[in-house]
Amino acid sequence: MRTALLSIPLLLAAAPALAQTLPNSLTMSCAATRALVQKNGQAVIATGPNIYELFVVNVSYCLPSQTTRPAWVKTADEAQCLVGRRCVDRQIRIRR
């Protein structure tokens, strides 16, 4: 019980960080969205209401079992904007 009470201040201090909003591609230009990914190497970006995804510059930001594919999203100024890449699981080809 004492441990639980001592952790309450830590949770309250972290609350503002949890409430931060994600960058939203629908309100950003294509160039700004792409620049955000390029600047940080990776970025979690909202692409719609309650929809968000991780975008990366290269495969080094993915799990070892993953590769990348081009990531196209809708932005405020373009219907299809190439913002970077998304991590996807490698497909295992089985020979028969």
PEQUI-V609901 format. One record per pair of residues at least 4 apart in sequence whose ideal C-beta (glycine too) atoms are under 6 Angstrom apart, sorted by sequence separation. I is the first residue (numbers start at 1). J is the second residue. If there is no record, write none. Layout:
# PEQUI-V609901
i	j
I	J
I	J
This chain:
# PEQUI-V609901
i	j
28	32
35	39
47	51
62	66
28	33
56	61
74	79
37	43
46	52
75	81
36	43
25	33
44	52
59	67
72	80
73	81
59	68
44	54
45	55
72	82
73	83
43	55
71	83
23	36
71	84
42	56
71	85
71	86
41	57
55	71
68	85
69	86
37	55
42	61
68	87
69	88
25	45
66	87
22	44
23	45
24	46
25	47
66	89
67	90
22	46
62	87
47	73
57	84
55	83
56	84
55	84
56	85
22	52
33	75
30	75
37	83
28	75
29	76
30	77
37	84
25	73
28	76
29	77
30	78
27	76
34	83
25	75
33	83
30	81
